[in-house]
């Protein structure tokens, strides 16, 4: 036998031989003549014949964002009867859809190049053709579009979008070449992956030497028959080796085809529809060719798009779902971000997803399939369980930049104690010997981590995002590793079947409690300000619209219909996709998102105005509270010159951050009720409650000192007799740093940026613009950099120690990150930070690498630092990113990333945040309710409208998150409430409507039990309850 080093050289020749014969797998037997039609329109059916013109080889077609259609008719030659025919176009383009006899039937794409062609390059046209059969063929080719890349400073162009038509070939498959190619490629991989000292490997090499002896490596210098005879001689050796099987204890992989599909990212949503249709049509094509093949598709929204625009493909999907081969499992409408959406909208993702597959496929998902998002909220297990989901699968946690997540098959315990079974599968891979070793049995972090728990792994193979999903080559490779000695076993399965088997066989899996924090992409919490702000405002707008819709339906004893709400809700859910809401898409996607969420906000307000039938008394203003608790606060009415509010209301004229005159009035509005304020002639009276002398301010509750920049260098609580400003930065210090991540520009905030944050702001001007019985408002103008400025109103109140910061940022910088700092004197090792339906406690220490990796985390409406009897919260109206270390809170205000949207998020951006000290520990009254009030403003209408409380709840820690019409559109509604403090609670409640039935349901609104409207409710910590009321 040759020395080992020479054997390796010989093995390299066998690897090279597979590349030699790969182009021989398809043989050209004919051509089909085509005509072309070039357009900028995205069409959903084949254009009329009259729009096509003749084309010939050598013709050029070009144009970014354009489509070129090619159409022809092929009559099968008699000698091809009984064969399977394949189509091999040579016409350029980025992605292409194949239509056969008027139906989308396959994909061609060059997103991924294999040898000299795209990864999908030759599709089956038709099986078992008959002689002289006529096949109508159309090809829709997308030229692609430019974008600047995803890494900082990247300038790579996507090409010049110029292509040459070189014909369309009719081919047959060379089965002998294909068999030999896949057999040899499999064995080459096995030899490469097995241990050098393995006897299995040594025996395999000895047999491959025999193969080497008979093959001719240079195809061009031997006649075809001799070349093929050599392959025929070697083939039995390969088949012999592939017969060797594993022991019964060998590890195994469940395999299934998949194509991860971003709803928008480096392309816009209209192109996503095309990507989906091409990809799904290709799966149906592959299922005709391979009986064992199965495919999983998540995102019910994508199926709905195909149903609306390509009904023939949808019917094909429906047929394969019924056969158990096409698995519509995933549970949700789209694969949303899980950090930023309000909890109610996470529930709606599941409601919409589950109801769609139930209605159209009679299928109920048992898995939440979410391979790619940027962190997983601790609230998700309870939401999953409430929506009929038992299992969770993802791949993203393997992307951590600091710590390796310790498990891949485990139990995830959520915020309220709910548990789901979790598996970290793999995607974007091949189902071949190499992948089986790497991701199942290998020795590094990519393989199964806790091998004592399970020897099973799910591998979802295929290319996503327009890569077309699995290639036929992948299925061929999978056939050869079903049970091959030395390689983990592999069999096609469904995700649901795999998870059931895994759950039943897993040995004592570990339990992980809390959030699945992704140590990466932390900048997505802040990037693209207006998208984040619109998201918060649109969520609230829809919440209010649903509440008002229900109240008016009850008032009129009509069906509470969501007919007008549903289109807005669908846009809301789609725009919470995990590359739209985080702000990590191309410019067009961001622009379309802003337009759609702005429309949600405006249309919701319009529908509410139409529903609320006020008595049109111009001197009256109705203030409606849509929250489940009484609220006492300052409301701001549009100022009417020479008018004030009648009665003993504390009030004053002020000017908001936009320069609009407002009448500030301190009011109390009961839960789910309204009050009416009457305007009368006069001037608001009352002495100021504030004393401002130079840089010293005293309010009824606090004493404040300002430094030379207008930052708060001392904040003294008069009642508690306590200084709250600690060591370090003064309150509201603006900090800015260069922000050029290592890899992902709009996604990442790297920890090394923390070394660069500095206060570079210059105070340009500062003046008190309002000082009265209600508020003191100080307006400051700052130059943050040479390009970026801030106008900010600092607002102090007579009734609260809270200080509010209304802020306009004129952002004109690229690759900069802006924060505001509040370094407090509070002593605590944890911060309470709101997430969906509760809060999570995170360490404020940096004791280990896990804590250090959480230098930037998500909060929704508040972050709170509390000792046993005192604390302070930082509230916000649209700022999700924050860093907390020791006693310092630094709220992230802006990120100027440039890829893939190159504009750096420049422009005028508005936000508000608030510093709220509180006597006593953290609780609903001190923090949670004020945070709700800060975000969900009372509705203000001209005229009189009387609204009495829909319901009341005794316990102040039980909050109603949602009142909505039933999904079934009946005379009924849903109340969704939750326990917000983390406290076991028994509470009475009262429903102030005449109810025919009251039921406790799951989150899908399916009845669990009937209940009395006056029975006590028992809540576990952070428990969500859904109650259905029929009237």
ZAMARGU-4260 file (C-alpha; in steps of 0.2 Angstrom, whole numbers, plus 5000, padded with zeros to 4 digits):
<rodrens>
0) 5000/5000/5000 | 5006/5018/4996 | 5012/5029/5011 | 4998/5039/5019 | 5003/5055/5011
5) 5002/5047/4994 | 4985/5039/4998 | 4979/5057/5003 | 4984/5063/4986 | 4975/5049/4977
10) 4959/5052/4987 | 4961/5070/4981 | 4960/5064/4964 | 4944/5055/4967 | 4936/5071/4974
15) 4942/5080/4959 | 4934/5067/4948 | 4917/5071/4955 | 4919/5089/4949 | 4924/5082/4932
20) 4908/5071/4930 | 4896/5083/4938 | 4893/5093/4921 | 4889/5076/4913 | 4874/5072/4924
25) 4862/5080/4911 | 4863/5077/4892 | 4856/5090/4880 | 4844/5081/4868 | 4835/5096/4860
30) 4832/5115/4862 | 4816/5125/4863 | 4814/5142/4854 | 4808/5156/4865 | 4801/5174/4863
35) 4804/5187/4876 | 4795/5201/4886 | 4804/5213/4896 | 4795/5223/4910 | 4797/5232/4926
40) 4781/5225/4933 | 4780/5211/4945 | 4766/5200/4936 | 4757/5185/4944 | 4752/5177/4927
45) 4760/5174/4911 | 4758/5189/4899 | 4748/5189/4884 | 4756/5182/4868 | 4755/5199/4860
50) 4767/5206/4872 | 4781/5194/4867 | 4794/5198/4853 | 4806/5186/4845 | 4823/5183/4853
55) 4839/5174/4847 | 4855/5168/4855 | 4866/5183/4859 | 4852/5195/4863 | 4855/5205/4878
60) 4843/5210/4891 | 4847/5221/4905 | 4840/5232/4919 | 4840/5233/4938 | 4824/5228/4946
65) 4817/5222/4930 | 4809/5205/4924 | 4811/5197/4908 | 4799/5183/4902 | 4803/5170/4890
70) 4790/5159/4882 | 4790/5144/4871 | 4781/5128/4866 | 4790/5112/4865 | 4784/5097/4855
75) 4792/5081/4861 | 4801/5071/4848 | 4795/5053/4846 | 4812/5046/4851 | 4810/5054/4868
80) 4793/5046/4872 | 4793/5038/4890 | 4807/5048/4896 | 4808/5061/4910 | 4813/5078/4902
85) 4822/5092/4911 | 4824/5111/4907 | 4841/5119/4907 | 4840/5138/4903 | 4855/5148/4898
90) 4847/5165/4899 | 4855/5174/4914 | 4846/5183/4929 | 4847/5180/4948 | 4831/5170/4951
95) 4819/5162/4939 | 4802/5154/4940 | 4798/5140/4928 | 4780/5138/4922 | 4774/5122/4914
100) 4757/5122/4905 | 4752/5138/4914 | 4757/5132/4932 | 4772/5138/4942 | 4783/5122/4943
105) 4801/5126/4948 | 4815/5137/4951 | 4832/5142/4944 | 4843/5153/4953 | 4861/5159/4954
110) 4861/5165/4971 | 4873/5151/4976 | 4886/5146/4962 | 4890/5127/4961 | 4904/5124/4949
115) 4900/5135/4934 | 4881/5136/4937 | 4868/5141/4950 | 4863/5128/4963 | 4846/5126/4954
120) 4850/5125/4936 | 4841/5110/4928 | 4823/5107/4933 | 4812/5092/4929 | 4800/5098/4915
125) 4789/5083/4914 | 4789/5064/4918 | 4785/5050/4906 | 4782/5061/4891 | 4773/5055/4876
130) 4779/5057/4858 | 4774/5073/4850 | 4766/5079/4866 | 4766/5098/4867 | 4773/5107/4883
135) 4770/5125/4886 | 4785/5133/4894 | 4787/5150/4902 | 4801/5157/4912 | 4800/5173/4923
140) 4817/5180/4926 | 4822/5193/4939 | 4837/5203/4935 | 4840/5207/4954 | 4843/5224/4962
145) 4858/5233/4970 | 4861/5236/4989 | 4877/5240/4998 | 4880/5224/5008 | 4878/5221/5027
150) 4895/5224/5034 | 4901/5241/5039 | 4910/5250/5025 | 4906/5237/5013 | 4903/5244/4995
155) 4902/5228/4985 | 4889/5230/4970 | 4877/5216/4965 | 4882/5217/4947 | 4877/5227/4932
160) 4861/5217/4929 | 4865/5214/4910 | 4862/5196/4904 | 4864/5187/4887 | 4851/5175/4881
165) 4860/5159/4875 | 4846/5147/4873 | 4835/5135/4883 | 4840/5116/4882 | 4829/5101/4884
170) 4839/5087/4893 | 4838/5070/4900 | 4847/5064/4915 | 4861/5052/4913 | 4857/5040/4927
175) 4874/5031/4927 | 4884/5046/4929 | 4872/5052/4943 | 4873/5036/4952 | 4892/5036/4952
180) 4893/5054/4956 | 4883/5053/4972 | 4890/5037/4977 | 4908/5042/4976 | 4904/5060/4983
185) 4897/5051/4998 | 4911/5039/5001 | 4924/5054/4998 | 4915/5063/5012 | 4915/5048/5024
190) 4934/5045/5021 | 4937/5064/5025 | 4927/5064/5041 | 4931/5047/5049 | 4945/5046/5061
195) 4962/5043/5053 | 4964/5027/5064 | 4947/5020/5060 | 4947/5003/5053 | 4931/5007/5043
200) 4940/5021/5035 | 4955/5010/5031 | 4945/4997/5023 | 4936/5010/5013 | 4952/5018/5006
205) 4958/5001/5001 | 4942/4998/4991 | 4944/5016/4984 | 4961/5011/4977 | 4952/4998/4967
210) 4941/5012/4960 | 4956/5023/4956 | 4964/5009/4946 | 4950/5008/4933 | 4945/5026/4932
215) 4950/5038/4918 | 4952/5055/4926 | 4954/5065/4910 | 4937/5065/4901 | 4943/5074/4886
220) 4957/5062/4882 | 4948/5046/4881 | 4933/5041/4871 | 4916/5041/4879 | 4913/5023/4879
225) 4929/5019/4887 | 4926/5032/4900 | 4909/5025/4904 | 4914/5007/4904 | 4927/5012/4918
230) 4913/5019/4928 | 4903/5004/4926 | 4917/4993/4932 | 4920/5004/4947 | 4902/5006/4952
235) 4899/4989/4960 | 4914/4993/4972 | 4905/5009/4978 | 4888/5000/4980 | 4897/4987/4990
240) 4904/5000/5002 | 4887/5008/5004 | 4879/4992/5010 | 4889/4993/5026 | 4877/4998/5040
245) 4878/5005/5058 | 4875/4996/5074 | 4858/4999/5083 | 4866/5012/5095 | 4872/5024/5081
250) 4867/5042/5083 | 4853/5048/5071 | 4847/5063/5062 | 4829/5067/5057 | 4830/5076/5040
255) 4818/5087/5031 | 4818/5099/5017 | 4817/5117/5022 | 4819/5135/5014 | 4820/5148/5028
260) 4812/5163/5020 | 4813/5181/5026 | 4797/5191/5024 | 4808/5205/5019 | 4827/5209/5021
265) 4838/5212/5006 | 4823/5212/4995 | 4805/5220/4997 | 4789/5210/5001 | 4783/5209/4983
270) 4799/5200/4979 | 4796/5188/4994 | 4780/5182/4986 | 4790/5178/4970 | 4804/5169/4981
275) 4790/5159/4990 | 4781/5154/4975 | 4797/5148/4965 | 4803/5139/4981 | 4786/5130/4985
280) 4783/5126/4967 | 4800/5118/4967 | 4796/5107/4982 | 4780/5100/4973 | 4791/5096/4958
285) 4804/5087/4969 | 4790/5077/4978 | 4785/5070/4961 | 4803/5064/4959 | 4807/5057/4976
290) 4793/5048/4986 | 4802/5049/5002 | 4805/5068/5001 | 4796/5079/5015 | 4797/5098/5017
295) 4793/5110/5031 | 4786/5127/5029 | 4783/5140/5043 | 4775/5157/5041 | 4757/5155/5037
300) 4757/5172/5029 | 4768/5166/5015 | 4756/5152/5011 | 4742/5165/5011 | 4752/5176/4999
305) 4753/5161/4987 | 4735/5157/4989 | 4730/5175/4984 | 4741/5176/4969 | 4746/5158/4963
310) 4731/5147/4967 | 4737/5132/4957 | 4753/5131/4968 | 4742/5133/4984 | 4731/5118/4978
315) 4747/5108/4975 | 4753/5112/4993 | 4736/5108/5000 | 4737/5091/4991 | 4754/5087/4999
320) 4749/5093/5016 | 4735/5080/5016 | 4747/5067/5011 | 4758/5071/5026 | 4773/5077/5015
325) 4772/5095/5015 | 4772/5101/5034 | 4764/5118/5037 | 4771/5118/5055 | 4778/5134/5063
330) 4763/5140/5072 | 4764/5159/5068 | 4759/5171/5054 | 4777/5177/5051 | 4793/5173/5060
335) 4793/5189/5070 | 4805/5198/5081 | 4803/5192/5099 | 4811/5206/5108 | 4802/5221/5103
340) 4783/5217/5100 | 4771/5219/5113 | 4765/5203/5121 | 4747/5204/5113 | 4755/5205/5096
345) 4765/5189/5099 | 4749/5180/5104 | 4741/5187/5088 | 4755/5179/5077 | 4750/5162/5084
350) 4731/5165/5083 | 4733/5170/5065 | 4745/5156/5061 | 4735/5143/5069 | 4718/5148/5063
355) 4725/5149/5045 | 4732/5131/5044 | 4717/5125/5054 | 4705/5133/5041 | 4714/5128/5025
360) 4723/5112/5029 | 4714/5105/5045 | 4731/5106/5053 | 4736/5112/5070 | 4754/5116/5073
365) 4763/5109/5088 | 4780/5117/5085 | 4785/5135/5086 | 4798/5136/5072 | 4809/5151/5073
370) 4827/5149/5067 | 4832/5167/5065 | 4827/5181/5077 | 4838/5191/5089 | 4833/5184/5106
375) 4819/5175/5114 | 4808/5182/5127 | 4805/5173/5143 | 4786/5176/5140 | 4786/5164/5125
380) 4784/5148/5134 | 4767/5153/5142 | 4761/5161/5125 | 4766/5145/5116 | 4757/5134/5128
385) 4742/5145/5128 | 4741/5143/5109 | 4743/5125/5108 | 4762/5124/5105 | 4772/5111/5114
390) 4789/5112/5105 | 4801/5126/5101 | 4815/5125/5088 | 4828/5138/5083 | 4846/5139/5077
395) 4851/5157/5081 | 4858/5154/5099 | 4873/5145/5091 | 4878/5163/5085 | 4882/5169/5102
400) 4898/5180/5101 | 4904/5177/5119 | 4898/5161/5127 | 4893/5144/5120 | 4875/5140/5125
405) 4876/5124/5134 | 4862/5114/5128 | 4853/5109/5112 | 4839/5098/5118 | 4832/5104/5134
410) 4816/5111/5144 | 4813/5129/5143 | 4805/5137/5158 | 4797/5153/5155 | 4793/5169/5166
415) 4777/5161/5174 | 4784/5143/5175 | 4777/5137/5159 | 4788/5124/5151 | 4791/5119/5133
420) 4802/5106/5125 | 4816/5114/5115 | 4828/5108/5101 | 4841/5118/5092 | 4841/5111/5075
425) 4852/5115/5060 | 4847/5124/5044 | 4855/5129/5027 | 4865/5113/5026 | 4866/5097/5016
430) 4859/5080/5022 | 4876/5072/5017 | 4889/5062/5027 | 4899/5078/5031 | 4885/5087/5038
435) 4879/5072/5048 | 4896/5070/5056 | 4898/5089/5059 | 4881/5092/5067 | 4876/5076/5075
440) 4892/5066/5081 | 4906/5078/5079 | 4918/5084/5093 | 4915/5103/5092 | 4901/5115/5097
445) 4892/5112/5081 | 4887/5094/5086 | 4875/5087/5099 | 4881/5095/5116 | 4874/5084/5129
450) 4876/5067/5122 | 4870/5058/5137 | 4853/5067/5134 | 4850/5061/5116 | 4859/5055/5101
455) 4846/5063/5089 | 4847/5079/5079 | 4835/5087/5067 | 4843/5093/5051 | 4833/5105/5040
460) 4842/5105/5023 | 4841/5117/5009 | 4845/5135/5004 | 4834/5149/5010 | 4829/5167/5005
465) 4828/5163/4987 | 4840/5149/4986 | 4826/5138/4982 | 4826/5126/4996 | 4833/5108/4993
470) 4841/5103/4977 | 4838/5086/4969 | 4857/5083/4973 | 4853/5084/4992 | 4840/5071/4991
475) 4851/5060/4982 | 4865/5062/4995 | 4852/5059/5009 | 4847/5042/5001 | 4865/5036/5003
480) 4867/5040/5021 | 4851/5032/5028 | 4861/5019/5037 | 4880/5020/5032 | 4893/5013/5043
485) 4903/5026/5053 | 4890/5040/5049 | 4875/5044/5059 | 4859/5037/5052 | 4847/5048/5043
490) 4829/5047/5039 | 4816/5059/5032 | 4803/5064/5045 | 4792/5078/5049 | 4797/5091/5062
495) 4782/5086/5073 | 4786/5067/5072 | 4804/5071/5076 | 4800/5081/5091 | 4788/5068/5098
500) 4801/5055/5096 | 4814/5066/5104 | 4804/5071/5119 | 4799/5052/5122 | 4817/5046/5121
505) 4827/5061/5129 | 4836/5056/5145 | 4834/5069/5159 | 4835/5084/5149 | 4841/5100/5158
510) 4830/5114/5162 | 4834/5132/5157 | 4824/5146/5165 | 4822/5164/5159 | 4825/5172/5142
515) 4836/5165/5129 | 4847/5180/5127 | 4856/5181/5110 | 4874/5187/5113 | 4874/5196/5096
520) 4864/5209/5086 | 4861/5220/5101 | 4860/5236/5090 | 4843/5230/5083 | 4835/5236/5099
525) 4839/5254/5094 | 4842/5254/5075 | 4829/5264/5064 | 4821/5275/5077 | 4805/5279/5067
530) 4801/5260/5064 | 4803/5257/5082 | 4792/5272/5087 | 4779/5269/5074 | 4778/5251/5080
535) 4774/5256/5098 | 4762/5269/5092 | 4753/5257/5080 | 4752/5244/5094 | 4743/5256/5105
540) 4732/5263/5091 | 4726/5246/5087 | 4723/5242/5105 | 4712/5257/5107 | 4703/5254/5091
545) 4699/5236/5097 | 4693/5242/5114 | 4682/5256/5106 | 4675/5244/5094 | 4669/5232/5108
550) 4662/5246/5118 | 4652/5252/5104 | 4646/5235/5099 | 4640/5232/5117 | 4632/5249/5118
555) 4622/5245/5102 | 4620/5227/5106 | 4628/5222/5089 | 4641/5210/5083 | 4659/5216/5088
560) 4666/5215/5071 | 4684/5216/5067 | 4681/5218/5048 | 4690/5235/5048 | 4703/5230/5060
565) 4709/5214/5051 | 4718/5223/5037 | 4727/5234/5049 | 4731/5220/5060 | 4739/5210/5046
570) 4750/5224/5042 | 4755/5226/5060 | 4760/5208/5061 | 4770/5208/5045 | 4779/5223/5050
575) 4785/5215/5066 | 4795/5203/5055 | 4812/5200/5062 | 4821/5210/5049 | 4808/5224/5047
580) 4805/5229/5065 | 4824/5228/5070 | 4828/5239/5056 | 4840/5228/5047 | 4833/5228/5029
585) 4836/5238/5013 | 4829/5256/5012 | 4814/5251/5002 | 4808/5239/5015 | 4810/5252/5029
590) 4801/5265/5019 | 4786/5254/5015 | 4786/5249/5033 | 4785/5267/5039 | 4771/5270/5027
595) 4761/5255/5032 | 4763/5258/5051 | 4759/5277/5049 | 4743/5271/5040 | 4739/5260/5054
600) 4740/5274/5067 | 4730/5286/5056 | 4717/5274/5050 | 4714/5268/5068 | 4712/5286/5074
605) 4700/5289/5060 | 4689/5273/5064 | 4689/5278/5082 | 4682/5295/5078 | 4669/5287/5067
610) 4664/5275/5081 | 4663/5288/5095 | 4647/5298/5093 | 4650/5313/5104 | 4637/5327/5107
615) 4646/5340/5096 | 4648/5353/5110 | 4662/5363/5104 | 4666/5369/5122 | 4668/5352/5129
620) 4682/5339/5129 | 4680/5321/5133 | 4694/5312/5141 | 4693/5293/5139 | 4704/5281/5149
625) 4706/5264/5140 | 4717/5257/5154 | 4710/5245/5168 | 4715/5257/5182 | 4711/5274/5187
630) 4724/5287/5181 | 4729/5304/5188 | 4740/5314/5177 | 4742/5329/5167 | 4733/5329/5150
635) 4737/5342/5136 | 4722/5350/5127 | 4724/5360/5111 | 4724/5377/5118 | 4709/5389/5114
640) 4714/5407/5116 | 4705/5415/5131 | 4698/5399/5137 | 4701/5388/5153 | 4693/5372/5160
645) 4678/5375/5171 | 4679/5370/5189 | 4693/5368/5202 | 4705/5359/5190 | 4724/5363/5192
650) 4728/5370/5174 | 4740/5381/5165 | 4745/5386/5147 | 4761/5378/5141 | 4770/5375/5124
655) 4775/5357/5118 | 4791/5352/5110 | 4784/5356/5093 | 4779/5374/5098 | 4761/5371/5099
660) 4751/5380/5113 | 4743/5367/5125 | 4732/5368/5140 | 4739/5357/5153 | 4726/5351/5165
665) 4728/5339/5180 | 4714/5326/5180 | 4709/5309/5187 | 4699/5297/5175 | 4692/5281/5182
670) 4696/5264/5174 | 4688/5261/5157 | 4678/5277/5159 | 4678/5295/5153 | 4676/5312/5160
675) 4670/5328/5152 | 4679/5345/5154 | 4670/5360/5150 | 4679/5376/5143 | 4674/5393/5148
680) 4681/5410/5145 | 4695/5415/5156 | 4713/5413/5159 | 4720/5398/5169 | 4724/5404/5187
685) 4735/5398/5201 | 4753/5402/5207 | 4768/5393/5202 | 4773/5378/5212 | 4791/5379/5207
690) 4806/5390/5212 | 4819/5391/5199 | 4834/5402/5203 | 4849/5401/5191 | 4854/5382/5192
695) 4843/5378/5207 | 4826/5371/5206 | 4813/5367/5219 | 4797/5358/5216 | 4784/5352/5229
700) 4793/5336/5230 | 4811/5337/5224 | 4826/5349/5224 | 4837/5349/5208 | 4853/5357/5204
705) 4859/5358/5186 | 4877/5359/5179 | 4884/5370/5166 | 4876/5359/5152 | 4859/5358/5160
710) 4862/5341/5166 | 4855/5336/5183 | 4870/5335/5195 | 4859/5334/5210 | 4842/5326/5212
715) 4836/5326/5230 | 4819/5318/5236 | 4813/5330/5249 | 4801/5317/5257 | 4814/5303/5258
720) 4828/5315/5262 | 4838/5306/5249 | 4851/5311/5235 | 4848/5300/5220 | 4862/5306/5209
725) 4876/5294/5212 | 4894/5294/5207 | 4898/5296/5188 | 4888/5305/5176 | 4875/5318/5180
730) 4857/5313/5176 | 4853/5315/5157 | 4871/5316/5151 | 4871/5313/5132 | 4885/5300/5128
735) 4890/5297/5110 | 4902/5284/5103 | 4909/5279/5086 | 4899/5263/5081 | 4907/5252/5068
740) 4904/5234/5072 | 4915/5220/5067 | 4902/5212/5055 | 4884/5217/5055 | 4882/5235/5053
745) 4864/5239/5057 | 4863/5224/5068 | 4877/5224/5080 | 4883/5235/5095 | 4900/5228/5100
750) 4906/5229/5118 | 4922/5238/5113 | 4911/5253/5109 | 4908/5255/5127 | 4926/5262/5128
755) 4922/5276/5116 | 4907/5284/5124 | 4910/5302/5129 | 4900/5318/5133 | 4904/5329/5118
760) 4888/5339/5119 | 4888/5358/5120 | 4873/5368/5127 | 4868/5381/5115 | 4853/5388/5124
765) 4842/5385/5139 | 4826/5394/5145 | 4811/5390/5156 | 4796/5392/5144 | 4782/5387/5156
770) 4781/5389/5175 | 4764/5387/5183 | 4753/5377/5195 | 4755/5361/5184 | 4772/5360/5177
775) 4789/5368/5174 | 4796/5366/5157 | 4814/5370/5153 | 4819/5370/5134 | 4837/5366/5130
780) 4846/5366/5113 | 4862/5355/5112 | 4875/5353/5098 | 4879/5334/5100 | 4892/5334/5086
785) 4896/5345/5072 | 4881/5338/5062 | 4868/5332/5075 | 4858/5343/5087 | 4845/5340/5100
790) 4830/5350/5106 | 4824/5344/5123 | 4810/5349/5135 | 4814/5344/5153 | 4797/5344/5162
795) 4794/5344/5181 | 4777/5341/5189 | 4768/5348/5204 | 4761/5331/5209 | 4775/5319/5206
800) 4794/5318/5208 | 4795/5312/5190 | 4805/5322/5177 | 4800/5320/5159 | 4812/5322/5144
805) 4803/5326/5128 | 4816/5325/5114 | 4819/5330/5096 | 4835/5323/5089 | 4840/5330/5072
810) 4852/5316/5068 | 4865/5318/5054 | 4879/5306/5059 | 4884/5290/5052 | 4892/5276/5062
815) 4888/5284/5079 | 4878/5278/5094 | 4869/5290/5106 | 4864/5286/5124 | 4858/5296/5139
820) 4865/5291/5156 | 4857/5291/5174 | 4870/5286/5187 | 4860/5284/5203 | 4864/5281/5221
825) 4853/5266/5222 | 4861/5250/5228 | 4854/5234/5220 | 4862/5219/5211 | 4847/5217/5199
830) 4836/5228/5188 | 4818/5224/5184 | 4815/5227/5165 | 4798/5225/5157 | 4796/5212/5144
835) 4780/5205/5137 | 4767/5202/5151 | 4779/5205/5165 | 4797/5209/5169 | 4813/5200/5169
840) 4826/5203/5183 | 4844/5205/5176 | 4860/5207/5185 | 4868/5224/5186 | 4884/5216/5190
845) 4898/5210/5178 | 4904/5195/5188 | 4906/5183/5174 | 4906/5182/5155 | 4888/5178/5154
850) 4884/5194/5164 | 4897/5204/5154 | 4889/5198/5137 | 4872/5207/5143 | 4879/5224/5142
855) 4865/5229/5131 | 4847/5222/5134 | 4829/5225/5129 | 4816/5234/5140 | 4799/5239/5135
860) 4791/5253/5144 | 4802/5253/5160 | 4818/5248/5168 | 4818/5249/5187 | 4832/5249/5201
865) 4824/5246/5218 | 4830/5243/5235 | 4818/5236/5248 | 4810/5252/5252 | 4815/5264/5238
870) 4818/5264/5220 | 4818/5274/5203 | 4812/5269/5186 | 4817/5275/5169 | 4802/5275/5157
875) 4802/5277/5139 | 4789/5279/5124 | 4799/5270/5111 | 4817/5266/5116 | 4820/5247/5118
880) 4839/5246/5121 | 4847/5250/5138 | 4862/5246/5147 | 4862/5244/5166 | 4878/5242/5176
885) 4879/5244/5195 | 4868/5259/5199 | 4869/5267/5181 | 4855/5266/5168 | 4860/5271/5151
890) 4845/5272/5139 | 4850/5270/5120 | 4843/5284/5110 | 4850/5282/5092 | 4861/5271/5081
895) 4867/5277/5064 | 4871/5261/5055 | 4873/5261/5036 | 4871/5244/5029 | 4860/5237/5021
900) 4851/5254/5022 | 4865/5267/5018 | 4856/5282/5025 | 4862/5281/5043 | 4844/5284/5049
905) 4847/5303/5047 | 4832/5315/5050 | 4822/5322/5064 | 4817/5309/5077 | 4806/5311/5092
910) 4805/5302/5108 | 4801/5304/5127 | 4808/5296/5142 | 4806/5299/5161 | 4815/5297/5177
915) 4803/5292/5190 | 4808/5290/5209 | 4796/5281/5220 | 4795/5278/5239 | 4793/5260/5243
920) 4798/5245/5233 | 4795/5241/5215 | 4776/5237/5212 | 4762/5240/5200 | 4757/5257/5208
925) 4774/5264/5209 | 4781/5258/5192 | 4770/5248/5180 | 4755/5259/5180 | 4765/5275/5177
930) 4774/5266/5163 | 4757/5261/5155 | 4751/5279/5157 | 4767/5286/5150 | 4764/5276/5134
935) 4745/5274/5132 | 4738/5292/5132 | 4719/5295/5136 | 4709/5297/5121 | 4703/5315/5119
940) 4688/5320/5109 | 4679/5336/5105 | 4661/5336/5113 | 4653/5325/5127 | 4654/5306/5128
945) 4649/5297/5143 | 4659/5281/5146 | 4656/5270/5162 | 4668/5257/5167 | 4667/5241/5157
950) 4674/5231/5171 | 4684/5233/5187 | 4697/5223/5196 | 4701/5224/5214 | 4720/5220/5213
955) 4731/5233/5206 | 4744/5221/5200 | 4731/5213/5188 | 4731/5223/5172 | 4720/5221/5157
960) 4731/5221/5142 | 4718/5219/5128 | 4699/5220/5125 | 4696/5214/5108 | 4682/5207/5096
965) 4681/5188/5096 | 4690/5180/5081 | 4673/5172/5077 | 4665/5189/5076 | 4650/5186/5087
970) 4641/5197/5100 | 4655/5194/5112 | 4673/5200/5116 | 4689/5194/5124 | 4697/5201/5140
975) 4716/5197/5141 | 4723/5201/5158 | 4739/5196/5167 | 4748/5197/5184 | 4761/5210/5182
980) 4771/5210/5199 | 4776/5192/5200 | 4765/5189/5214 | 4752/5175/5218 | 4736/5185/5218
985) 4717/5181/5222 | 4706/5195/5216 | 4688/5199/5214 | 4682/5208/5198 | 4666/5215/5191
990) 4660/5214/5174 | 4648/5229/5171 | 4639/5222/5156 | 4625/5210/5155 | 4633/5194/5150
995) 4625/5178/5143 | 4640/5168/5145 | 4657/5170/5152 | 4671/5157/5148 | 4689/5155/5152
1000) 4698/5150/5136 | 4715/5147/5130 | 4724/5161/5119 | 4716/5154/5104 | 4699/5158/5112
1005) 4694/5139/5114 | 4684/5136/5129 | 4693/5128/5144 | 4679/5131/5157 | 4663/5141/5160
1010) 4664/5154/5174 | 4654/5166/5184 | 4656/5185/5180 | 4658/5188/5199 | 4669/5173/5204
1015) 4686/5177/5211 | 4701/5175/5200 | 4717/5166/5205 | 4733/5171/5196 | 4750/5163/5198
1020) 4765/5175/5196 | 4765/5183/5178 | 4750/5172/5173 | 4740/5177/5158 | 4721/5174/5158
1025) 4710/5175/5143 | 4691/5177/5146 | 4677/5176/5133 | 4661/5186/5136 | 4645/5184/5126
1030) 4632/5197/5128
</rodrens>
